[in-house]
Amino acid sequence: MPGRQHSHGSVDAVVIGGGFYGSAIAIYLAKQRGFQNILLIERESALLTRASYNNQARVHNGYHYPRSFTTAYRSRINLPKFVRDWPDAVKSDFTKLYAIARRNSKVTARQFQRFCHEIGAKLEPADLALRQLFEPRLIEDVFLVEEYAFDAKRLASWAEEELLESGVQVVLGTSVTAISRGEDTTLKVTSSSNDGNEETISCRYVFNCTYSGLNQFGGDFPGTRTSLKQEITEMALMQVPPLMQGLGVTVMDGPFFSMMPFPARGLHTLSHVRYTPHLHWQDQRDIDPYQKLNDYYRETRVDRMVRDVGRYMPAVLNARYVESLFEVKTILVKNEGDDGRPILFEKHPELLGCYSVLGGKIDNIYDVLEKLDAEFIK
Ligand SMILES: Cc1cc2nc3c(=O)[nH]c(=O)nc-3n(C[C@H](O)[C@H](O)[C@H](O)COP(=O)(O)OP(=O)(O)OC[C@H]3O[C@@H](n4cnc5c(N)ncnc54)[C@H](O)[C@@H]3O)c2cc1C
C-alpha cells in the first residue's frame, strides 16, 4: 500500500475513511466514473479495521427485519448481488437457523413464516436433530433459512488490490480534521498524520465515509441533518463445540441472541440484544466516538451472555471464550424502534461537492452506489 511520500496539493476527490464503504466508493469513482486523481485518507494503520471488521459478519437476507419491511426487502435484492461481486469473501457452507422465542418475542412463529413468505425468503422447518439443540419450553419453533457470513479479511484484501489497480492514492495513519470551502468550486480538506504532519488538500469532491466519525470535523462542515445514535458494543468471539461448528443461530425477536460464524477468525461471534450494547449517546461534534471507546473500560459481559443463551441452547455452555470485539456502532436515531438499516446519503448544500455516507449494513453498498450513479450521470 503506498504511504505518504509527497504533498498531495490538489486532487479530484478526497475519500475520508478506509472502511468497506470508503474503499468501495473510491474504487467506484475511479473505475466507473473516470475520476483521475483520488486520495483515500484513513486514520488507522490499515484498511477495514474498524466497523467493517468488528461486526457480526452477517450478509443479511431479510430474516432479521420483521419490523422493517423496506430493510428486509432491500436485503433480499442486495444479497445476490453481494454474493456475485464478492464470492471469495462470502461463506455459505453452514446451516443457518432462526428460532422464535415463546415469550417476549415481538413475532410469533406463524407471523415470522408469513413475513418470510411476503419477502420471498426461503424458510423450512428444521429437522429433529437441529430442534433438539433448543430448549422446547423457551423456543416455539426452529427454521432453516438461507443467510450467509462475510470474511472481513478477504474484503480488506480485495480493497487493497483494487485500490492499487485503480490508481487511488491511499494515505494511512492520518485523520481528516476539517473540511472547508475553498476558492471557486473547490473544497479544502485538512488532515493530520499520527506523527503530527498537517496538510491541506484542495479538491472538487469530498466523500465522508467515516461511519462513527461522520460529524467530527471542523472548518465549514455543517454536520449531518440526520441524527445519529452511538453505541459501544461487545461481541464475544467463541470457539464453539463440535455440535455447533457448522451452524449459525439467531433467536427472534426481542432480548435474545445470535451466534454467527466469524470467517475472518474461524470462530463464532456471540452477541446478545441485552448485553452487547454497553452504553450509548446521541452523536454530537464534541464527543469523539473513537476517543470515547479508547477511554472505555472494557469489562466483558460474556458470562452473562453465555448464562442466558445456555437456557435456550445448552450446547453453548460448552463454548470457549476467546476474546471480545468492542466497537462503536452508529445507527440512525429514527431506526431505534424498528431496527431498520437504511443508508444515510447527504449532500451538504453549504459545502457543494461534499457528501456524507453511512451504509448501516454491508450489502447496502448497492443502495449507495445507486445514489452515486444518479449524481454522476455523464
Ligand atoms: C457490533 C456491530 C455489528 C454489526 N453487524 C453487522 C452485520 O452482521 N452485517 C452487516 O452487514 N453489517 C453489520 N454492522 C454494520 C457494518 O459494520 C457497517 O455498516 C459497515 O462496516 C460500515 O462500513 P464503513 O466503511 O462505513 O465504516 P468503517 O469500517 O468503520 O470505516 C470508517 C473508517 O473511517 C475511519 N475514520 C473515521 N474518522 C476518520 C477521520 N476523521 N479521518 C480519517 N479516517 C477516519 C475509521 O478509522 C474507519 O476505518 C455491524 C456493526 C457493528 C458495530
The ligand as a Gaussian input file, in Angstrom:
#p B3LYP/6-31G(d) Opt

LIG

0 1
 C      -21.321000      -4.560000      16.505000
 C      -21.696000      -4.406000      15.050000
 C      -22.324000      -5.443000      14.375000
 C      -22.667000      -5.306000      13.033000
 N      -23.173000      -6.380000      12.361000
 C      -23.356000      -6.303000      11.026000
 C      -23.723000      -7.462000      10.284000
 O      -23.830000      -8.554000      10.809000
 N      -23.928000      -7.315000       8.945000
 C      -23.774000      -6.104000       8.308000
 O      -23.979000      -6.045000       7.100000
 N      -23.407000      -5.011000       8.980000
 C      -23.183000      -5.078000      10.323000
 N      -22.765000      -3.968000      11.009000
 C      -22.657000      -2.698000      10.283000
 C      -21.398000      -2.661000       9.432000
 O      -20.291000      -2.978000      10.222000
 C      -21.259000      -1.270000       8.849000
 O      -22.383000      -0.943000       8.098000
 C      -20.066000      -1.119000       7.911000
 O      -18.934000      -1.775000       8.391000
 C      -19.768000       0.332000       7.740000
 O      -18.643000       0.469000       6.913000
 P      -17.922000       1.859000       6.884000
 O      -16.867000       1.778000       5.881000
 O      -18.934000       2.937000       6.771000
 O      -17.344000       2.000000       8.391000
 P      -15.883000       1.651000       8.970000
 O      -15.432000       0.327000       8.580000
 O      -15.905000       1.983000      10.439000
 O      -14.982000       2.689000       8.204000
 C      -14.898000       4.051000       8.565000
 C      -13.427000       4.374000       8.582000
 O      -13.244000       5.769000       8.734000
 C      -12.085000       5.976000       9.505000
 N      -12.165000       7.336000      10.025000
 C      -13.049000       7.814000      10.913000
 N      -12.856000       9.125000      11.115000
 C      -11.826000       9.494000      10.315000
 C      -11.173000      10.727000      10.056000
 N      -11.539000      11.867000      10.650000
 N      -10.137000      10.747000       9.176000
 C       -9.734000       9.596000       8.539000
 N      -10.331000       8.401000       8.748000
 C      -11.372000       8.357000       9.610000
 C      -12.159000       4.894000      10.559000
 O      -10.889000       4.628000      11.135000
 C      -12.717000       3.711000       9.772000
 O      -11.722000       2.853000       9.281000
 C      -22.411000      -4.074000      12.363000
 C      -21.761000      -3.038000      13.043000
 C      -21.371000      -3.195000      14.356000
 C      -20.605000      -2.088000      15.026000

